[in-house]
Amino acid sequence: MRSPHRAGRVLAFAAVSIAALGTAGHLRAQQAQILRPEDALIALYAVQTEIDVEQTLLKQQETRYQANVQTRASLRERLDGLYAELEELFQREQDTGTDEGEDANDAGQSREAAVAAAQEKEEQIRSMERAQEAARDDGRAIRDEIRKLMERIRILDEKQSALRLAMPDEKESVTGLWDVRLMPSGDRGVFALWQSGTIISGQYVLDGPFHGSLEGTLINRQILIRRIDSALGRTMELSGYLSDDGRSVQGTWLNYDLSSGKAPTGSWTARKRASSSSQSAGPGTETP
């Protein structure tokens, strides 16, 4: 799952595309006007990043709501106990001074003590009821926020579905979003690739954080990609083989930046995200 900071970097280079494409219904109307798959890909990448962020926020709110449910249940239980104690104290207050042999002064003092104890318990109840009402208000606010997040995710899903219509067949092109893992470091990231003939280009975001552009070729299922970091320049070359179904890549990488202290070589894997909603594994899918 990408962080909101990473989302900001991705959205920065994709904001223009999203603004031009507009709402889901408008996207469908403009589908024929998207002439290049890379236009749809950049927008799709940004929308997927927004979905990831919204789902992270949704999980946080769901966790908050579960805590709120437990808090409200605890307050109800404590309030029931306080009311039971109040009823006992009030009954004691009523019974005070009814014994025929009890001294009048003692009875008066006992009654005052019983009244004071009952009043103190009532104050505790009022304080607990205020806490209970605050917890109820918090629960309502969290429920409203969850509904808003779910609606935003639904709208983004519609945008994503419309954008996917512009993507080429998965077996015919590497154009699309790829979840990438570099070994032995275990760094993860996303490649947004598009293909024109044998030429590949794109954008990437990697743990670190690192981001930049990609360029390379695909010939006879052999893929070669050069990674050009936005700050460090040309830093890595990745080579590998595309699977028969066009959905995964395995290969090796060569690090040009030896001053970083990282390993000079290693392996990498990539898995393409499905271009249809029914096949999509969704955010957080682990790369093999």
C-alpha positions, 0 to 999 in steps of 0.5 A: 500500500502506498503512503499519502506522501508517495501518492502526492508525487504520483498525483503531481505528474498525473494531475493534468491528465485527471483534470482533463478526463473529468468524471466517470460519465465524462470519461466514457463520452471522451473514450474515443478521444484518448488516442494514446494508451499512455494518456489513459495509463497516467490517469489510471495510475493516479486514480489507483494511487487515490484509491490506495490512499482512500482505502488506507484512510477507510481502514483507519476509520473502521479501526476507530469505529470498532474502538468507539463501539467498545467504548460505548459498550463499556460506558453503558455497562458502567452507567448501568452499574452506577444506576444500580448503586444509586437505587441502593443509596436512594433506598437507604436514604428513604429507610434512614430514620424509620427505626423507632428506637433510633436517636433523632440526632443520629437519624438526622446525621445518617439521613444527611450522609445518605443524601450526600452519597446519593447526590455524589452518585448522581453527579458521577452518573451525569458525568458518565452520561456526558461521556456517553453522549460524546462517544455517541456523537463521535460514533455518528461522525465516524460513520459519516466519514466512512460513508463519504470514503466509501462513496469516494472509492466508488466514484474512483472505481468508476473512473478506473473502469472507464480508463481501462477501456482505453488500455490495449489487450494485456497479451499484446502489450506491456502497457499498464501498471506493474507491481515490482519487487527488487531483491535482495533489498526487498524494495517495492514499487510501481512501474507505469509502462507503455509500449509502442512497437518494441519501445517501452517508456514510463514512470516509476515510484520505488521505496526510498523514496525514489521516482523518475522515468523508464525507457527500454525495449521489448524484443522476443519477450526479452525486456530491457529497462533503464531506470532514470532517477529524477535526482540521481539520473541513470541509476539502474538497468533491469533485464528479464523475460516476459511470461507467456501470458504477458502478466509477469516478468522475472530477471536481474538488475545492474546498479550503476550507482555504486556509491549508494552502498547497495548491492551492485546486482540482484534479481527482480520480479514484476506482476501486471495489475489486471486491466479489468475490475473483475480480475483486479487483485486490488490494492495491497496485493503482494508481488511474488 
